[in-house]
Amino acid sequence: MKNLSYCVECRRISYFNETCSYCKSNNIKDINRKTPVNVIGTKTKGRVLNVKDGMVDILCIGQGKVKSIKQFEVEKLRKIL
């Protein structure tokens, strides 16, 4: 995964260098595989599987414990603490 990280204060996920582009915080940490994330504006939750070209594959567990893989843009995700 290419340098994908999240801001500890606002929990947004993106390709941050040293400061968050949303809240201007310097408190940045890296994202690993199997990190729980949430899609902003929806109730969709899942775990990070893979990152390619600004898109993230997420393993979502839906109704009836059915697992599915969905793809979202990096800017639409938020880390679950």
LINKA-V847878 format. One record per pair of residues at least 24 apart in sequence whose ideal C-beta (glycine too) atoms are under 6 Angstrom apart, sorted by the first residue. I is the first residue (numbers start at 1). GAP is how many residues later the second one is. Records with the same first field share a line. If there is no record, write none. Layout:
I->GAP  GAP
This chain:
1->50
4->27  47
5->25  26
6->25  73
11->67  68
13->61  64  66
14->60
36->44
37->40  42
38->40  42
39->33  37
40->36  38
